[in-house]
Every structure is written in C-alpha cells, then in structure tokens.
Amino acid sequence: MEDLRTLLRRFAYGLWRKRWAAIAVAWVLCIGGWFGVAAIPDQYEATARIYVDADAILTPLLRGIALDSAAISQLDILQHTALSRPNLEKLISKTDLELQIGASTDLERMVMSLADGIKIVPQTKNLFSITYRNHSPKLAYDVVQQFLTIFIESKAGTNRNDMENAKQFLEQQITQYEQKLRLAETKRAEFRTKYLDLLPSDATGMSRLEGARSTIKQLEEQLKDVTLRHGMIKQQLETTPETLTTEAEQQAAITGGGGGPNPAVVAAEARLRELQLRFTDQHPEVIAQKNLVASLKANPPAEPGSNAPRVVTPAKGGRTLSNPVHEQLKLQLFENEGMAASLQRQIGDGSKEADRLAAIARGAPGLIAEYTDLNRDYDVLRKNHEELIARREAMRISAAAENDAEKVKLDVVDPPQVPQIPVAPKRVLLDSAVLALGFAGGIGAVLMLLQFDSSFETTDELRKLELPVAGSISMIAAVVPLHRRLLGIGSFAMAILLLCAVWGGLIVRMLRAGIA
C-alpha cells in the first residue's frame, strides 16, 4: 500500500513538473481532432413508411381456398427481393448516383453500397420503414422515393410473373400426370381383362375362384338338406297306405286296431315340431307337414311293419278310396329327387369351373401382389393429379383476388421528405470525446516522459540504490518569488480554461445551427 502511495505521489509530482508539456499535447490533440470532426461530411437521412393492408373481409373468406399471401409474407418479399441487383441498378439509373459511375467497378461498388445503405426495418406486424443516408439531402430523398416507386411497381409485376410461372408449372405437371394416369389406367384395364377370372370383383371383393368355391360349399349344404328330407319323406311314404277304408273302419285304423297311438301320426307330429323349431308357421314345409298330420289323423295308414299293401274288404255299405296323402308324399319324393339331381349337377359343374380357375391361378403366381401394385400406383397418380388440379384452381382464385379485388395493398403512410437537418455525425459527442482524449493524451504523454526521467524525486529512491545518503535540502521558497509562482499557476489554469472555452464555443455554435 505504501509503495502505491509513493508511486502515485511520484507521478503527481512529475505531472506537475511537466504540466506545460501535458497542456501542449492536449492542445495539439484537441485542435487536430476538432478539425477532423469538422471535416467529416454531414449525413442526411430520408425515411418512408409503408403499411401492408390485408383485406379484413376477403382474406378470411379466401382462407383455405386461395393461396395465402398474408401481410407478413409481403414483408418477407420486400426484405428478400427488394434489394436485388436488378432493382438497385434500376435505382441507380433513375437518380444522380449514375453520375458517380465511371467504370464497371464503380457500378459494383455502388450496388454494394446501396445494398448496405438502404435499411428496411419492421416497426409493427404490418408497418415498416425504408431509410437511406447520404451527404446530399436531395440524393437521399431521391433514392428513397425511387426505391419506393420501383418496389410498388415491381410488386404487381412480380406477382403476375410468379402467378404465370406457377400456372405454367402446374399445367405442365397436370399434363404429365394425365399421361401417366392414362397409361396406368390402360395397364390396369389390360391386366384385369387378362386375369378377370382370378382378380377380386369391385362389387363383392371376391375373385371368381373364391366365388366358385363358396357356391360349391353352399350347394353341398343344400344337397345334405335335400338328402335328409328325401329319407324322411321316403320313410313316411312306406308307412302311408295307398288306399283308405270306409267310415266304419277309420276309427279302428286310427288306433292301429288295438286302441294305441298310431306310429305314423306320432312320427308326423314329431317332424312337425322339428320343422316349427326351424321355420315359422307360414313356411311351406310346415304347412305341408300340418296337412300331412291332419290327413293321417283323418285317414290312418296301415299297421307299421307290414310290407304288403293292406287289402281291405269293405263292410256292408263301405267302399275303398285312393289315399291323397300317399299321392302327395310320392309327389314330394319325386320333386326332392329332381332337386337332388340338379344340385349334384350344379356341384359337378362348379367343381369343374373351380378346378379350371385353380389351374390358371397356379400358372400365375404373385398375381394378386402385382395387381395390388398396379392399383397402388394408380391411386397415387390419381391423388396427385387431383391435388394439382385443386392447386391450380386455388391459384386462379388467388390471382383474381390479387388483381381484381386488391386483396393485399401497399399504402405509403409517410412519404419521404428532403431532410433539412443532418443525422450524422454526432458532432457534440465527437467534440466532447476529442476534448477528453486531448486531456488523456496530455497526461499519457507526461507519464511516458516520466518513464525516461532518470532523476530521483525523494531520498528513499536513492536509498534503494544502497548508497549512503547524508540528507536532503528542501527548495527555498524565496528563490522563486511568489508572483512568479502565481503567474505560472495562473497561466496553466488559463491554458486549460481556454481549451475548455474553445470546446464550449464549438458546442454552442452547433446547437444554434441545429447540427448537434
């Protein structure tokens, strides 16, 4: 801590001894710096503000139908396309910047300078500003005005070009997809015609081979039912007499001659109950069985077990009649046999067809997989084709909304004005910084000079050299008269005050001129 104090005291004393060198350096730096600040040309800034107006009614109405060109996308277009090289070259040709171009390299530098100098700054979601700085206020105004005009004019042209390019692209793609779709439809139709018997039907989803096998299975089930019914009818026919006795013998025939229940009636009633469990009372078989039961009860058959036809000798006053039940059963038996023969024939024909289709299927393995691939390719092409057509219609609606209804408009909120007051450089700040740097430079110069000073300020510095020091003699105040010391201090103070006064005069002058 003591060493730091000693070092600071040494620097302070050295600075005081070389104060005139410090103030001289400060004057030189300040005068040079102020002249340099004054030599910097003024920069004038022209500004315009644009508002992107999206139709509050038309935009929501067309959402999901037309292509979305919202206001925020207009800002993206402005930021990415407005500063393109063609626009900047057109801007140069319409302003006095063209007079500054001598060689091709000058044009390149001018284009790059404009690309960096023109600022597009969004202020809100729909409002943004365009600014440009130049040492000429008129040129700054002209650049912003012409840039604004070029952008507004090129916006409509760009949208039309984009729409036209998009339309041509969509038309080309739609034409190509139509050709591909026709080719896919042709291949699909030829393949289906060639393998029609093995491919699934669009209506049922089953192939003819599967349909033939299903039909055969149904016919076989029907044949089983017909065979079972044939056996039952044949059994009933064997127990039913061909003739009937007169009324005198009917009661004895019903009881079987011994007073017990007749087996034929019991079997017919059991069959009736079985049919009633399977069908309704309006079913033809149920109705026929009811008639059979009624006929058996009215005209009982011969005793079971008797193979020979029963010969009945009619009693006195009786006669022999043909049994209608027997005739009906015989008719049903004939019909059932014909149905069974027809089913067997159909099963045979179906089996032959199924065998033929199965042989074809064995000769074309992977047929279904190939057909599935064809269908998948066809579905993809048709979906893309429909999507392209929908996009084309959306583009047409969007173009109509953009051109006819002015769906999105660019409104100039604040047109550019010729600037009267420069915005740069900030001369007050620069002159103040020059003053501060002048003082800092004077102090720095003194500190640098002290590094080369080989004198000793105190006796302690001599003792550090390990030399014997007898003592020290203080400066006698009477050697330098008081008025000379006061004059020196006053002169130094006046030099500092005069430097500050010059700085203050510059500041006041700039504030009055309004170029701070």
C-alpha positions as CSV (number, residue, x, y, z in Angstrom):
1,M,0.0,0.0,0.0
2,E,2.9,2.3,0.9
3,D,4.6,1.6,-2.4
4,L,1.4,2.5,-4.3
5,R,1.1,5.8,-2.5
6,T,4.7,6.6,-3.2
7,L,4.2,5.8,-6.9
8,L,1.1,8.0,-7.1
9,R,2.9,10.8,-5.3
10,R,5.8,10.5,-7.7
11,F,3.5,10.6,-10.8
12,A,1.6,13.5,-9.4
13,Y,4.8,15.5,-8.7
14,G,6.2,14.6,-12.2
15,L,2.9,15.6,-13.8
16,W,3.1,18.9,-12.1
17,R,6.6,19.5,-13.2
18,K,5.8,18.7,-16.8
19,R,2.4,20.3,-16.8
20,W,3.2,22.5,-19.8
21,A,4.1,19.5,-21.9
22,A,0.8,17.9,-21.0
23,I,-1.2,21.0,-21.8
24,A,0.7,21.4,-25.1
25,V,-0.1,17.8,-26.1
26,A,-3.7,18.3,-25.1
27,W,-4.0,21.5,-27.3
28,V,-2.4,19.7,-30.3
29,L,-4.7,16.7,-30.0
30,C,-7.9,18.8,-29.5
31,I,-7.2,21.2,-32.3
32,G,-6.4,18.3,-34.7
33,G,-9.4,16.3,-33.5
34,W,-11.8,19.2,-33.9
35,F,-10.6,20.0,-37.3
36,G,-11.0,16.3,-38.2
37,V,-14.6,16.2,-36.8
38,A,-15.4,19.4,-38.8
39,A,-14.1,17.7,-41.9
40,I,-16.5,14.8,-41.6
41,P,-19.3,15.4,-44.1
42,D,-22.9,15.6,-42.9
43,Q,-25.1,12.6,-43.4
44,Y,-28.8,13.3,-44.3
45,E,-31.4,10.6,-43.8
46,A,-34.6,10.2,-45.8
47,T,-37.3,7.9,-44.5
48,A,-40.6,6.5,-45.8
49,R,-43.1,4.2,-44.0
50,I,-45.2,1.6,-45.8
51,Y,-48.3,-0.1,-44.4
52,V,-49.3,-3.5,-45.8
53,D,-53.0,-3.6,-45.8
54,A,-54.7,-7.0,-45.9
55,D,-58.4,-7.0,-46.7
56,A,-60.1,-7.8,-43.4
57,I,-63.1,-9.5,-45.2
58,L,-61.7,-11.0,-48.3
59,T,-58.6,-12.6,-46.6
60,P,-60.6,-14.7,-44.0
61,L,-63.1,-15.5,-46.8
62,L,-60.5,-17.0,-49.0
63,R,-58.5,-18.8,-46.3
64,G,-58.2,-22.4,-47.2
65,I,-59.5,-21.8,-50.8
66,A,-56.9,-19.4,-52.3
67,L,-53.2,-19.3,-51.9
68,D,-52.3,-17.3,-48.7
69,S,-50.5,-14.1,-49.4
70,A,-50.8,-12.5,-45.9
71,A,-49.3,-9.2,-45.0
72,I,-46.4,-10.8,-43.1
73,S,-45.4,-12.5,-46.3
74,Q,-45.3,-9.2,-48.1
75,L,-42.7,-8.0,-45.6
76,D,-40.6,-11.1,-46.3
77,I,-40.9,-10.4,-50.1
78,L,-39.8,-6.9,-49.5
79,Q,-36.8,-7.8,-47.4
80,H,-35.5,-10.6,-49.6
81,T,-36.3,-9.3,-53.1
82,A,-36.5,-5.5,-53.0
83,L,-32.7,-5.2,-52.6
84,S,-32.0,-7.4,-55.6
85,R,-29.3,-6.3,-58.1
86,P,-31.8,-5.5,-60.9
87,N,-33.8,-3.2,-58.6
88,L,-30.6,-1.5,-57.4
89,E,-29.3,-1.0,-60.9
90,K,-32.6,0.5,-61.9
91,L,-32.5,2.7,-58.9
92,I,-29.0,4.0,-59.8
93,S,-30.1,4.8,-63.4
94,K,-33.1,6.9,-62.1
95,T,-31.0,9.0,-59.7
96,D,-27.9,11.2,-59.7
97,L,-25.9,8.2,-58.5
98,E,-25.4,7.4,-62.1
99,L,-23.2,10.5,-62.5
100,Q,-20.8,9.0,-59.9
101,I,-20.1,5.9,-62.0
102,G,-17.1,6.0,-64.3
103,A,-16.0,2.3,-64.7
104,S,-17.7,-1.0,-64.2
105,T,-16.1,-1.4,-60.9
106,D,-17.7,1.8,-59.7
107,L,-21.1,0.3,-60.6
108,E,-20.3,-2.8,-58.5
109,R,-19.2,-0.7,-55.5
110,M,-22.3,1.5,-55.9
111,V,-24.6,-1.6,-55.9
112,M,-22.9,-3.0,-52.8
113,S,-23.0,0.4,-51.1
114,L,-26.8,0.8,-51.7
115,A,-27.5,-2.8,-50.5
116,D,-25.8,-1.9,-47.2
117,G,-27.1,1.6,-47.0
118,I,-30.8,1.1,-47.6
119,K,-32.4,-0.2,-44.4
120,I,-35.7,-2.0,-44.2
121,V,-36.9,-2.0,-40.6
122,P,-40.2,-3.6,-39.4
123,Q,-41.9,-1.4,-36.8
124,T,-45.1,-3.5,-36.3
125,K,-46.6,-6.5,-37.9
126,N,-47.9,-4.5,-40.9
127,L,-45.8,-1.3,-40.8
128,F,-42.2,-1.0,-41.8
129,S,-39.8,1.9,-42.8
130,I,-37.3,2.4,-45.5
131,T,-34.3,4.6,-44.8
132,Y,-31.2,5.8,-46.6
133,R,-28.4,8.2,-45.7
134,N,-26.2,10.3,-47.9
135,H,-24.2,13.5,-47.6
136,S,-26.6,15.1,-50.1
137,P,-30.1,15.6,-48.7
138,K,-31.7,15.6,-52.2
139,L,-29.9,12.5,-53.2
140,A,-31.0,10.7,-50.0
141,Y,-34.6,11.8,-50.8
142,D,-34.4,10.7,-54.4
143,V,-33.0,7.2,-53.5
144,V,-35.9,6.5,-51.0
145,Q,-38.5,7.9,-53.4
146,Q,-37.3,6.0,-56.4
147,F,-36.8,2.8,-54.4
148,L,-40.4,3.1,-53.1
149,T,-41.7,3.6,-56.6
150,I,-39.7,0.7,-58.1
151,F,-40.9,-1.6,-55.4
152,I,-44.6,-0.7,-55.7
153,E,-44.4,-1.0,-59.5
154,S,-42.5,-4.3,-59.4
155,K,-44.7,-5.8,-56.8
156,A,-47.6,-6.2,-59.2
157,G,-45.3,-7.3,-62.0
158,T,-43.6,-9.8,-59.7
159,N,-46.9,-11.2,-58.5
160,R,-48.1,-11.6,-62.1
161,N,-44.8,-13.2,-63.2
162,D,-45.0,-15.6,-60.2
163,M,-48.6,-16.4,-60.9
164,E,-47.8,-17.1,-64.6
165,N,-44.8,-19.2,-63.8
166,A,-46.7,-21.2,-61.2
167,K,-49.6,-21.6,-63.7
168,Q,-47.2,-22.9,-66.4
169,F,-45.6,-25.3,-64.0
170,L,-48.9,-26.6,-62.8
171,E,-50.2,-27.0,-66.3
172,Q,-47.0,-29.0,-67.3
173,Q,-47.3,-31.2,-64.2
174,I,-51.1,-31.8,-64.8
175,T,-50.4,-32.8,-68.4
176,Q,-47.6,-35.2,-67.4
177,Y,-49.8,-36.7,-64.7
178,E,-52.7,-37.1,-67.1
179,Q,-50.4,-39.0,-69.5
180,K,-49.2,-41.2,-66.6
181,L,-52.7,-41.7,-65.3
182,R,-54.0,-42.8,-68.8
183,L,-51.0,-45.2,-69.1
184,A,-51.7,-46.6,-65.6
185,E,-55.4,-47.0,-66.4
186,T,-54.6,-48.8,-69.7
187,K,-52.2,-51.2,-67.9
188,R,-54.8,-51.8,-65.2
189,A,-57.6,-52.5,-67.6
190,E,-55.5,-54.8,-69.8
191,F,-54.3,-56.7,-66.7
192,R,-57.8,-57.0,-65.4
193,T,-59.1,-58.2,-68.7
194,K,-56.4,-60.8,-68.9
195,Y,-56.9,-62.2,-65.4
196,L,-60.6,-61.3,-64.9
197,D,-61.4,-64.8,-63.6
198,L,-58.7,-64.6,-60.8
199,L,-59.0,-60.9,-59.7
200,P,-61.4,-59.8,-57.0
201,S,-64.6,-58.1,-58.1
202,D,-65.0,-54.4,-57.4
203,A,-68.5,-55.0,-56.1
204,T,-68.0,-58.1,-53.8
205,G,-64.2,-58.0,-53.3
206,M,-64.1,-61.8,-54.2
207,S,-62.5,-63.5,-57.2
208,R,-64.4,-65.9,-59.4
209,L,-62.3,-68.8,-58.0
210,E,-63.3,-67.8,-54.4
211,G,-66.9,-67.3,-55.6
212,A,-67.0,-70.7,-57.2
213,R,-65.7,-72.4,-54.1
214,S,-68.2,-70.6,-52.0
215,T,-71.0,-71.6,-54.3
216,I,-69.9,-75.2,-54.2
217,K,-70.0,-75.1,-50.5
218,Q,-73.5,-73.7,-50.4
219,L,-74.7,-76.3,-52.9
220,E,-73.2,-79.1,-50.9
221,E,-75.1,-77.9,-47.8
222,Q,-78.3,-77.7,-49.7
223,L,-77.7,-81.3,-51.0
224,K,-77.3,-82.5,-47.5
225,D,-80.6,-80.9,-46.5
226,V,-82.4,-82.4,-49.6
227,T,-80.9,-85.9,-48.9
228,L,-82.1,-85.8,-45.3
229,R,-85.6,-84.6,-46.3
230,H,-85.6,-87.4,-49.0
231,G,-85.1,-90.0,-46.4
232,M,-87.8,-88.7,-44.1
233,I,-90.3,-88.5,-47.0
234,K,-89.4,-92.0,-48.1
235,Q,-89.9,-93.3,-44.6
236,Q,-93.3,-91.6,-44.3
237,L,-94.3,-92.9,-47.8
238,E,-93.6,-96.5,-46.7
239,T,-95.9,-96.2,-43.7
240,T,-98.7,-94.5,-45.6
241,P,-101.3,-96.8,-47.3
242,E,-102.2,-96.3,-50.9
243,T,-106.0,-96.7,-50.2
244,L,-108.4,-95.8,-47.4
245,T,-111.3,-97.7,-45.9
246,T,-114.9,-96.5,-45.3
247,E,-116.0,-94.7,-42.2
248,A,-116.7,-98.0,-40.4
249,E,-113.1,-98.9,-40.3
250,Q,-111.5,-95.4,-39.9
251,Q,-111.7,-95.4,-36.1
252,A,-110.1,-98.8,-35.9
253,A,-107.3,-97.7,-38.3
254,I,-106.5,-94.6,-36.3
255,T,-106.0,-96.6,-33.1
256,G,-104.0,-99.3,-35.0
257,G,-106.6,-101.9,-34.3
258,G,-105.5,-102.2,-30.7
259,G,-106.5,-98.8,-29.4
260,G,-102.9,-97.5,-29.1
261,P,-101.4,-94.4,-30.8
262,N,-100.6,-94.8,-34.4
263,P,-96.8,-94.6,-35.1
264,A,-97.2,-92.7,-38.4
265,V,-99.2,-90.0,-36.7
266,V,-96.7,-89.8,-33.9
267,A,-93.8,-89.6,-36.4
268,A,-95.6,-86.9,-38.4
269,E,-96.3,-84.8,-35.3
270,A,-92.6,-85.1,-34.2
271,R,-91.5,-84.0,-37.7
272,L,-93.9,-81.1,-37.4
273,R,-92.5,-80.0,-34.1
274,E,-89.0,-80.2,-35.5
275,L,-89.9,-78.0,-38.5
276,Q,-91.6,-75.5,-36.2
277,L,-88.4,-75.1,-34.3
278,R,-86.5,-74.2,-37.5
279,F,-89.2,-72.3,-39.5
280,T,-92.2,-70.2,-39.0
281,D,-95.8,-71.4,-39.4
282,Q,-96.0,-69.8,-42.8
283,H,-93.1,-71.8,-44.2
284,P,-94.3,-74.2,-47.0
285,E,-92.7,-77.3,-45.3
286,V,-94.5,-76.5,-42.0
287,I,-97.8,-76.0,-43.9
288,A,-97.3,-79.3,-45.8
289,Q,-96.5,-81.2,-42.6
290,K,-99.6,-79.8,-40.9
291,N,-101.7,-81.1,-43.8
292,L,-100.0,-84.5,-43.6
293,V,-100.7,-84.8,-39.9
294,A,-104.3,-83.8,-40.5
295,S,-104.6,-86.3,-43.3
296,L,-103.1,-89.2,-41.2
297,K,-105.5,-88.4,-38.4
298,A,-108.4,-88.4,-40.9
299,N,-107.2,-91.4,-42.9
300,P,-104.9,-93.6,-40.8
301,P,-102.3,-95.7,-42.7
302,A,-101.8,-99.5,-42.4
303,E,-100.1,-101.1,-39.5
304,P,-96.3,-100.5,-39.4
305,G,-94.2,-103.4,-40.3
306,S,-96.4,-104.7,-42.9
307,N,-94.6,-104.6,-46.3
308,A,-97.6,-105.9,-48.3
309,P,-100.3,-103.4,-49.1
310,R,-103.3,-103.8,-46.9
311,V,-106.3,-105.2,-48.6
312,V,-109.4,-104.0,-47.0
313,T,-112.7,-105.7,-47.6
314,P,-115.3,-103.1,-47.2
315,A,-118.0,-103.8,-44.8
316,K,-121.6,-103.6,-45.7
317,G,-122.2,-100.2,-47.1
318,G,-118.4,-99.3,-47.2
319,R,-116.0,-98.7,-50.1
320,T,-112.2,-98.4,-50.9
321,L,-110.7,-94.9,-51.8
322,S,-107.3,-93.7,-53.0
323,N,-105.2,-92.1,-50.2
324,P,-104.4,-88.4,-51.1
325,V,-101.6,-88.3,-48.5
326,H,-99.8,-91.1,-50.3
327,E,-100.1,-89.3,-53.6
328,Q,-98.8,-86.1,-52.0
329,L,-95.8,-87.9,-50.5
330,K,-94.9,-89.5,-53.8
331,L,-95.0,-86.2,-55.5
332,Q,-92.8,-84.7,-52.8
333,L,-90.4,-87.6,-53.2
334,F,-90.2,-87.1,-57.0
335,E,-89.6,-83.3,-56.5
336,N,-86.9,-83.9,-53.9
337,E,-85.1,-86.5,-56.1
338,G,-85.1,-84.0,-59.0
339,M,-83.8,-81.3,-56.7
340,A,-81.0,-83.6,-55.5
341,A,-80.1,-84.4,-59.1
342,S,-80.0,-80.8,-60.0
343,L,-77.8,-79.9,-57.0
344,Q,-75.4,-82.7,-57.9
345,R,-75.2,-81.5,-61.4
346,Q,-74.5,-77.9,-60.2
347,I,-71.9,-79.2,-57.8
348,G,-70.2,-81.1,-60.6
349,D,-70.2,-78.1,-63.0
350,G,-69.0,-75.8,-60.2
351,S,-66.2,-78.2,-59.3
352,K,-65.0,-78.3,-62.9
353,E,-65.0,-74.5,-63.1
354,A,-63.2,-74.2,-59.7
355,D,-60.6,-76.7,-60.9
356,R,-60.1,-74.7,-64.1
357,L,-59.6,-71.4,-62.2
358,A,-57.3,-73.1,-59.7
359,A,-55.2,-74.4,-62.6
360,I,-55.0,-70.9,-64.0
361,A,-54.1,-69.4,-60.6
362,R,-51.3,-72.0,-60.2
363,G,-49.9,-70.9,-63.5
364,A,-49.7,-67.2,-62.5
365,P,-48.1,-66.9,-59.0
366,G,-47.9,-63.4,-57.5
367,L,-50.9,-62.3,-59.5
368,I,-52.7,-60.5,-56.6
369,A,-49.5,-58.8,-55.5
370,E,-48.9,-57.5,-59.0
371,Y,-52.5,-56.3,-59.2
372,T,-52.1,-54.6,-55.8
373,D,-49.0,-52.8,-57.0
374,L,-50.9,-51.6,-60.1
375,N,-53.7,-50.3,-58.0
376,R,-51.4,-48.6,-55.6
377,D,-49.5,-46.8,-58.4
378,Y,-52.8,-45.8,-60.0
379,D,-54.2,-44.4,-56.7
380,V,-51.0,-42.4,-56.1
381,L,-51.2,-40.9,-59.6
382,R,-54.9,-40.1,-59.3
383,K,-54.4,-38.5,-55.9
384,N,-51.5,-36.3,-57.1
385,H,-53.5,-35.4,-60.2
386,E,-56.5,-34.3,-58.2
387,E,-54.2,-32.3,-55.8
388,L,-52.6,-30.5,-58.7
389,I,-56.0,-29.6,-60.2
390,A,-57.1,-28.3,-56.8
391,R,-53.9,-26.2,-56.5
392,R,-54.5,-24.7,-60.0
393,E,-58.0,-23.7,-59.1
394,A,-56.7,-22.2,-55.8
395,M,-54.1,-20.2,-57.8
396,R,-56.7,-18.9,-60.2
397,I,-58.8,-17.7,-57.3
398,S,-55.8,-16.1,-55.6
399,A,-54.8,-14.4,-58.8
400,A,-58.3,-13.0,-59.2
401,A,-58.3,-11.8,-55.6
402,E,-54.9,-10.2,-56.1
403,N,-55.6,-8.4,-59.4
404,D,-59.3,-7.7,-59.3
405,A,-60.1,-7.3,-55.6
406,E,-56.7,-5.9,-54.5
407,K,-56.5,-8.5,-51.7
408,V,-53.3,-7.0,-50.4
409,K,-52.3,-3.4,-50.9
410,L,-49.3,-1.3,-50.1
411,D,-50.1,2.1,-48.6
412,V,-47.4,4.8,-48.2
413,V,-48.1,6.1,-44.7
414,D,-45.3,8.7,-44.6
415,P,-43.8,9.6,-48.0
416,P,-40.1,10.6,-47.9
417,Q,-39.2,14.3,-47.4
418,V,-36.0,16.2,-48.3
419,P,-34.1,16.2,-45.0
420,Q,-33.0,19.6,-43.6
421,I,-31.0,18.6,-40.5
422,P,-28.2,16.0,-40.7
423,V,-28.5,13.0,-38.6
424,A,-24.8,12.2,-38.5
425,P,-22.1,12.6,-37.4
426,K,-23.0,13.4,-33.8
427,R,-20.6,16.4,-33.6
428,V,-21.3,17.3,-30.0
429,L,-20.4,13.9,-28.8
430,L,-17.4,13.7,-31.1
431,D,-16.0,17.1,-30.0
432,S,-16.6,16.2,-26.4
433,A,-14.8,12.9,-27.0
434,V,-11.9,14.8,-28.6
435,L,-11.6,17.1,-25.5
436,A,-11.5,14.1,-23.2
437,L,-9.0,12.3,-25.4
438,G,-6.8,15.5,-25.5
439,F,-6.6,15.7,-21.8
440,A,-6.0,11.9,-21.6
441,G,-3.3,12.2,-24.3
442,G,-1.5,15.0,-22.4
443,I,-1.5,13.0,-19.2
444,G,-0.3,9.9,-21.1
445,A,2.5,11.9,-22.7
446,V,3.7,13.1,-19.3
447,L,3.6,9.6,-17.9
448,M,5.6,8.4,-20.9
449,L,8.2,11.1,-20.4
450,L,8.5,10.1,-16.7
451,Q,9.5,6.6,-17.8
452,F,12.6,8.1,-19.4
453,D,13.4,10.6,-16.5
454,S,16.4,9.4,-14.5
455,S,16.2,11.9,-11.7
456,F,15.2,11.0,-8.2
457,E,12.2,12.6,-6.5
458,T,12.9,11.5,-2.9
459,T,15.7,10.3,-0.7
460,D,14.0,7.0,-0.4
461,E,14.7,6.3,-4.1
462,L,18.4,7.0,-3.5
463,R,18.5,4.7,-0.5
464,K,17.1,1.9,-2.7
465,L,20.3,2.0,-4.6
466,E,22.1,1.1,-1.4
467,L,24.2,4.3,-1.4
468,P,24.9,6.3,1.7
469,V,22.6,9.4,1.8
470,A,23.7,12.2,4.1
471,G,20.4,14.1,3.8
472,S,18.3,16.4,1.6
473,I,17.8,20.1,1.1
474,S,14.3,21.4,0.5
475,M,13.6,24.0,-2.1
476,I,13.9,27.5,-0.7
477,A,10.7,29.4,-1.5
478,A,12.5,32.7,-1.6
479,V,14.5,31.6,-4.6
480,V,11.3,31.8,-6.8
481,P,9.2,34.9,-6.0
482,L,5.6,34.4,-5.1
483,H,4.3,36.5,-8.0
484,R,6.2,34.3,-10.5
485,R,4.8,31.1,-8.9
486,L,1.3,32.6,-9.0
487,L,1.8,33.7,-12.6
488,G,2.8,30.2,-13.6
489,I,-0.2,28.6,-11.9
490,G,-2.5,31.2,-13.4
491,S,-1.1,30.7,-16.9
492,F,-1.5,27.0,-16.6
493,A,-5.1,27.4,-15.4
494,M,-5.8,29.9,-18.3
495,A,-4.5,27.4,-20.8
496,I,-6.9,24.8,-19.5
497,L,-9.8,27.2,-19.3
498,L,-9.1,28.5,-22.8
499,L,-9.1,24.9,-24.2
500,C,-12.5,24.3,-22.5
501,A,-13.8,27.6,-23.8
502,V,-12.9,26.7,-27.3
503,W,-14.8,23.4,-26.8
504,G,-17.8,25.3,-25.3
505,G,-17.9,27.7,-28.2
506,L,-18.0,24.8,-30.7
507,I,-20.8,23.2,-28.8
508,V,-22.9,26.4,-28.7
509,R,-22.3,27.0,-32.4
510,M,-23.5,23.5,-33.3
511,L,-26.5,23.7,-31.0
512,R,-27.6,27.0,-32.6
513,A,-27.1,25.6,-36.1
514,G,-29.1,22.5,-35.1
515,I,-26.5,20.1,-36.3
516,A,-25.7,18.5,-33.0
